[in-house]
Amino acid sequence: MKGTITIRLTGKLQKELDVIVKAEKASKSEIIRDALERYLALRRFQQLRKKVLPFAEAQGLITDEDIFKAIS
């Protein structure tokens, strides 16, 4: 399902977007869609991490190094 969303950008943000659009030869929609997809993926990751963190801490997995040691 496709949809249309209208957003307002500050002048500074509009100028930055225009620079990226020109440099990457991509449409504004493509750039904004990519940015939104990345943002939503990050939010899903943060929510999942928040749910899993207590279980990891209970197993002594606090840092990335702890996890690498556990799976090595």
Phi and psi in degrees as GROMACS dihedral restraints (atoms count N, CA, C in turn):
[ dihedral_restraints ]
;  ai    aj    ak    al  type     phi  dphi    fc
    3     4     5     6     1  -102.2    20    10
    4     5     6     7     1   151.8    20    10
    6     7     8     9     1  -146.2    20    10
    7     8     9    10     1   167.5    20    10
    9    10    11    12     1  -120.6    20    10
   10    11    12    13     1   134.9    20    10
   12    13    14    15     1  -127.0    20    10
   13    14    15    16     1   136.1    20    10
   15    16    17    18     1  -104.4    20    10
   16    17    18    19     1   130.9    20    10
   18    19    20    21     1  -127.7    20    10
   19    20    21    22     1   156.2    20    10
   21    22    23    24     1  -108.0    20    10
   22    23    24    25     1   134.0    20    10
   24    25    26    27     1  -116.2    20    10
   25    26    27    28     1   146.3    20    10
   27    28    29    30     1   -67.2    20    10
   28    29    30    31     1   161.4    20    10
   30    31    32    33     1   -57.6    20    10
   31    32    33    34     1   -41.8    20    10
   33    34    35    36     1   -63.8    20    10
   34    35    36    37     1   -45.2    20    10
   36    37    38    39     1   -65.8    20    10
   37    38    39    40     1   -38.7    20    10
   39    40    41    42     1   -61.9    20    10
   40    41    42    43     1   -43.8    20    10
   42    43    44    45     1   -64.3    20    10
   43    44    45    46     1   -42.6    20    10
   45    46    47    48     1   -63.0    20    10
   46    47    48    49     1   -41.7    20    10
   48    49    50    51     1   -62.7    20    10
   49    50    51    52     1   -43.0    20    10
   51    52    53    54     1   -60.1    20    10
   52    53    54    55     1   -39.4    20    10
   54    55    56    57     1   -63.5    20    10
   55    56    57    58     1   -45.2    20    10
   57    58    59    60     1   -65.9    20    10
   58    59    60    61     1   -42.9    20    10
   60    61    62    63     1   -58.5    20    10
   61    62    63    64     1   -45.3    20    10
   63    64    65    66     1   -67.4    20    10
   64    65    66    67     1   -44.2    20    10
   66    67    68    69     1   -66.4    20    10
   67    68    69    70     1   -39.2    20    10
   69    70    71    72     1   -95.0    20    10
   70    71    72    73     1    -4.2    20    10
   72    73    74    75     1    51.4    20    10
   73    74    75    76     1    48.3    20    10
   75    76    77    78     1  -127.1    20    10
   76    77    78    79     1   161.5    20    10
   78    79    80    81     1   -80.9    20    10
   79    80    81    82     1   160.5    20    10
   81    82    83    84     1   -59.9    20    10
   82    83    84    85     1   -40.2    20    10
   84    85    86    87     1   -60.0    20    10
   85    86    87    88     1   -43.4    20    10
   87    88    89    90     1   -62.1    20    10
   88    89    90    91     1   -45.0    20    10
   90    91    92    93     1   -64.3    20    10
   91    92    93    94     1   -46.1    20    10
   93    94    95    96     1   -67.9    20    10
   94    95    96    97     1   -40.5    20    10
   96    97    98    99     1   -61.1    20    10
   97    98    99   100     1   -44.5    20    10
   99   100   101   102     1   -61.9    20    10
  100   101   102   103     1   -43.9    20    10
  102   103   104   105     1   -62.6    20    10
  103   104   105   106     1   -41.2    20    10
  105   106   107   108     1   -67.4    20    10
  106   107   108   109     1   -41.4    20    10
  108   109   110   111     1   -60.3    20    10
  109   110   111   112     1   -43.6    20    10
  111   112   113   114     1   -64.2    20    10
  112   113   114   115     1   -43.1    20    10
  114   115   116   117     1   -61.1    20    10
  115   116   117   118     1   -46.2    20    10
  117   118   119   120     1   -66.0    20    10
  118   119   120   121     1   -38.4    20    10
  120   121   122   123     1   -63.5    20    10
  121   122   123   124     1   -41.1    20    10
  123   124   125   126     1   -63.8    20    10
  124   125   126   127     1   -42.2    20    10
  126   127   128   129     1   -63.2    20    10
  127   128   129   130     1   -42.0    20    10
  129   130   131   132     1   -62.3    20    10
  130   131   132   133     1   -42.3    20    10
  132   133   134   135     1   -61.2    20    10
  133   134   135   136     1   -45.7    20    10
  135   136   137   138     1   -62.3    20    10
  136   137   138   139     1   -39.8    20    10
  138   139   140   141     1   -67.0    20    10
  139   140   141   142     1   -42.5    20    10
  141   142   143   144     1   -64.3    20    10
  142   143   144   145     1   -43.1    20    10
  144   145   146   147     1   -60.3    20    10
  145   146   147   148     1   -41.1    20    10
  147   148   149   150     1   -62.0    20    10
  148   149   150   151     1   -37.7    20    10
  150   151   152   153     1   -72.3    20    10
  151   152   153   154     1   -37.1    20    10
  153   154   155   156     1   -86.0    20    10
  154   155   156   157     1   -26.1    20    10
  156   157   158   159     1   -51.7    20    10
  157   158   159   160     1   -46.0    20    10
  159   160   161   162     1   -59.5    20    10
  160   161   162   163     1   -36.9    20    10
  162   163   164   165     1   -68.9    20    10
  163   164   165   166     1   -40.0    20    10
  165   166   167   168     1   -65.6    20    10
  166   167   168   169     1   -44.7    20    10
  168   169   170   171     1   -62.3    20    10
  169   170   171   172     1   -37.1    20    10
  171   172   173   174     1   -63.3    20    10
  172   173   174   175     1   -26.7    20    10
  174   175   176   177     1   -92.5    20    10
  175   176   177   178     1     3.5    20    10
  177   178   179   180     1    81.3    20    10
  178   179   180   181     1    16.5    20    10
  180   181   182   183     1   -96.4    20    10
  181   182   183   184     1    94.6    20    10
  183   184   185   186     1  -105.2    20    10
  184   185   186   187     1   -43.0    20    10
  186   187   188   189     1  -110.8    20    10
  187   188   189   190     1   168.9    20    10
  189   190   191   192     1   -59.7    20    10
  190   191   192   193     1   -38.2    20    10
  192   193   194   195     1   -60.7    20    10
  193   194   195   196     1   -40.5    20    10
  195   196   197   198     1   -58.7    20    10
  196   197   198   199     1   -42.6    20    10
  198   199   200   201     1   -68.6    20    10
  199   200   201   202     1   -42.9    20    10
  201   202   203   204     1   -60.8    20    10
  202   203   204   205     1   -39.8    20    10
  204   205   206   207     1   -64.6    20    10
  205   206   207   208     1   -40.1    20    10
  207   208   209   210     1   -67.5    20    10
  208   209   210   211     1   -33.5    20    10
  210   211   212   213     1   -96.2    20    10
  211   212   213   214     1    -5.7    20    10
